[in-house]
């Protein structure tokens, strides 16, 4: 299963949602890969910490190779890096993605990511794709490569108005390039249950029949601590309310069964020193 987390608006929690859902799947024993297509590399930093600054293979290297020749089956895994978390790997992003964008778009390499990730389907049970906050070459490549799409929603009126356009973009791309693509749901993020406006906005989406997933993800300072520590919530604090919401959200996704409670994801022995 390949899923993309997509929204043209920045600051809606794409990287947080991607990494935390991926970490939950990995903690349950699913061989999981996060593909970071955002030059800001937030998912990469979240999963690798200071090691994100090291010179290593990743999505920029993959696309550079695709400009030169066809990516071979045995070569794709060379762009994947293990994280400190069991069953969880990442194809890191870097600022070099921004420099490659114009070349890739002009040479119409829009299907290369899908071909590359299809080669990894036998190595990973779940592939999660984090995207930049714009509908550009990388985002379209991700939507073409994915089978499912999650759209974060951060409970403001601007986001609600933009949501309809996002859904239209997904449907247009599905019709033109990827008939397998399905919207797996709208993820409500930074939800404040006691505030009136967020509740009204979400209820309006539900009333319109849009695929709003439950539970809604609460606003919490703990997730900032999670970013700083470079540890997804399931590893940092398995019993936290937000962690439990992520676990329930994972279980609500198409194709995922309800997870059994565990004490938290263990780090690899090599990372423990």
C-alpha positions in Angstrom: 0.0 0.0 0.0 1.3 3.4 -1.0 -0.2 6.5 0.6 0.5 10.2 0.1 -0.2 12.9 2.6 -1.2 16.0 0.5 -2.2 19.6 1.0 -1.1 22.7 -0.8 -1.3 24.7 2.4 1.8 24.8 4.6 1.7 24.2 8.4 -1.2 21.7 8.4 0.9 18.9 9.8 1.7 16.8 6.8 5.1 15.6 8.1 3.8 15.0 11.6 0.9 12.9 10.3 3.1 11.0 7.8 5.8 10.1 10.4 3.5 9.2 13.2 1.2 7.0 11.2 4.2 5.3 9.6 5.8 4.8 13.0 2.6 3.1 14.3 2.6 0.7 11.3 6.2 -0.1 11.8 5.7 -0.7 15.6 3.0 -3.2 14.6 5.5 -5.1 12.5 4.8 -3.7 9.0 7.9 -3.0 7.0 7.5 0.7 6.4 9.1 3.4 4.3 8.7 7.2 4.4 9.5 9.0 1.2 10.2 12.6 1.8 9.7 14.9 -1.3 9.8 18.2 0.5 13.0 20.2 0.1 12.5 21.4 3.7 13.0 17.8 4.8 10.8 17.9 7.9 10.0 14.2 7.8 13.7 13.4 7.3 14.7 15.4 10.4 11.8 14.0 12.4 13.0 10.4 11.8 16.7 10.8 11.6 17.4 13.7 13.9 20.9 15.2 13.5 21.8 12.4 11.1 19.5 14.2 8.6 22.4 16.6 7.9 24.7 13.8 6.8 25.5 13.3 3.2 23.5 10.3 2.2 21.3 8.9 -0.6 17.7 9.9 -0.9 15.0 11.3 -3.1 17.3 13.9 -4.8 19.7 11.1 -5.7 16.9 9.0 -7.0 15.6 11.8 -9.3 19.1 12.7 -10.4 19.6 9.1 -11.5 16.3 9.2 -13.3 17.5 12.1 -15.4 20.4 10.1 -16.6 19.0 6.7 -17.3 16.3 4.3 -16.3 16.4 3.4 -12.6 17.0 -0.3 -12.3 15.2 -2.6 -9.8 18.3 -3.4 -7.8 19.3 0.3 -7.6 16.2 1.7 -5.9 16.9 0.4 -2.4 20.2 2.2 -2.5 18.3 5.5 -1.9 16.7 4.1 1.3 18.2 4.8 4.7 17.3 2.9 8.0 16.0 5.0 10.9 16.7 4.3 14.6 13.2 2.6 14.8 12.6 -1.0 14.0 10.8 -1.7 10.7 11.0 2.0 9.7 13.1 3.4 6.8 13.2 6.7 5.1 14.1 8.0 1.6 15.5 11.3 2.8 14.9 14.7 1.3 17.4 17.5 0.9 17.5 21.1 -0.5 18.9 19.6 -3.7 15.3 18.7 -4.6 14.5 22.4 -5.3 17.4 22.6 -7.7 16.2 19.6 -9.6 12.6 20.6 -10.0 12.8 22.6 -13.2 14.8 19.9 -15.0 12.5 17.1 -13.9 9.4 19.1 -15.0 10.8 20.1 -18.3 11.7 16.5 -19.2 8.4 15.2 -17.9 9.7 12.6 -15.5 6.4 12.5 -13.7 6.0 8.7 -13.7 9.5 7.9 -12.4 8.6 7.9 -8.8 5.7 5.5 -9.3 8.0 3.1 -11.2 10.6 3.3 -8.5 8.2 2.7 -5.6 6.6 -0.2 -7.5 10.0 -1.8 -7.4 10.0 -1.4 -3.6 6.6 -2.9 -3.1 8.1 -6.3 -2.4 10.4 -4.9 0.3 7.9 -2.8 2.2 4.4 -3.4 3.4 3.5 0.3 3.6 5.0 3.3 1.8 4.1 6.8 3.0 4.9 9.9 0.9 5.3 13.3 2.4 4.8 16.2 -0.1 5.8 19.9 -0.3 3.1 22.6 0.4 2.4 23.2 -3.3 0.9 21.4 -6.3 4.2 21.0 -8.2 6.1 18.2 -9.9 6.9 16.4 -6.7 3.3 16.5 -5.4 1.9 15.3 -8.8 4.5 12.5 -8.9 3.4 11.4 -5.4 -0.3 11.4 -6.3 0.5 9.4 -9.4 2.6 6.9 -7.4 0.1 6.5 -4.5 -2.9 4.3 -4.1 -4.4 6.3 -1.2 -4.4 9.9 -0.3 -4.8 11.6 3.1 -5.6 15.3 3.3 -4.8 17.2 6.5 -7.3 19.8 7.6 -6.3 22.4 10.3 -9.7 23.8 11.2 -9.9 27.3 9.7 -12.1 28.8 7.1 -9.4 29.3 4.5 -8.5 25.6 4.8 -12.2 24.7 4.3 -12.5 26.8 1.1 -9.2 25.4 -0.3 -10.3 21.8 0.5 -12.8 21.6 -2.4 -10.1 22.6 -4.8 -7.8 20.0 -3.4 -10.4 17.3 -3.9 -11.0 18.4 -7.5 -7.2 18.3 -8.2 -7.1 14.7 -6.8 -10.0 13.6 -9.0 -8.6 15.3 -12.1 -5.3 13.6 -11.6 -7.0 10.3 -10.9 -8.9 10.5 -14.2 -5.8 11.6 -16.2 -3.0 9.6 -14.7 -3.8 7.2 -11.8 -7.1 5.4 -11.7 -6.0 3.5 -8.6 -5.9 6.7 -6.5 -8.5 6.9 -3.7 -9.1 9.6 -1.1 -8.6 7.6 2.1 -9.9 10.5 4.2 -9.6 14.0 5.6 -7.5 14.1 8.8 -8.6 16.8 11.2 -5.5 18.2 12.9 -4.8 20.6 15.8 -8.5 20.1 16.9 -9.6 22.1 19.9 -12.8 20.5 21.2 -13.7 23.4 23.5 -13.5 26.0 20.8 -16.7 26.7 18.8 -15.3 27.4 15.3 -13.3 24.1 14.8 -16.4 22.1 15.7 -18.6 24.0 13.4 -16.2 23.7 10.5 -15.7 20.0 10.9 -19.4 19.3 11.3 -20.0 21.2 8.1 -17.6 18.9 6.2 -19.3 15.8 7.7 -22.7 17.2 6.8 -21.6 17.6 3.2 -20.7 13.9 3.1 -16.9 14.4 2.9 -14.7 11.5 4.1 -13.7 13.0 7.5 -11.8 10.5 9.5 -12.1 10.0 13.3 -10.7 10.5 15.7 -9.7 14.1 15.3 -6.1 14.9 16.3 -5.9 17.2 19.3 -3.7 20.2 19.6 -0.8 19.4 22.0 2.6 20.8 22.9 3.8 17.2 23.2 4.1 16.9 19.5 6.6 19.8 19.5 8.6 17.9 22.0 8.4 14.9 19.7 9.8 16.9 16.8 12.6 18.2 19.0 13.5 14.8 20.2 13.2 13.2 16.7 11.0 10.5 18.1 7.4 9.9 16.9 4.8 9.9 19.6 4.5 6.1 19.7 8.1 6.0 20.7 8.2 9.1 22.9 5.0 8.7 24.9 2.9 5.6 24.0 0.2 6.4 26.6 -0.3 10.1 25.7 -3.8 11.1 24.5 -2.4 12.3 21.1 -0.6 9.0 20.6 -3.8 7.1 21.3 -5.6 9.3 18.7 -2.9 8.5 16.1 -3.3 4.8 16.9 -7.1 5.0 16.5 -6.7 7.0 13.3 -4.3 4.4 11.8 -6.9 1.7 12.6 -9.6 3.8 10.8 -7.6 3.8 7.5 -8.7 1.5 4.7 -6.9 -1.8 4.8 -5.7 -1.4 8.4 -6.9 -3.5 11.3 -7.3 -2.3 14.9 -3.8 -2.4 16.5 -3.1 -4.3 19.6 -1.8 -2.1 22.5 1.9 -2.4 23.0 4.3 -0.8 25.5 6.0 1.3 22.8 8.4 0.8 19.9 11.9 -0.3 20.8 14.9 1.3 19.3 17.4 -0.8 17.5 20.2 -2.0 19.6 22.7 -0.3 17.4 21.1 3.1 18.1 21.0 2.6 21.8 24.8 2.8 22.0 
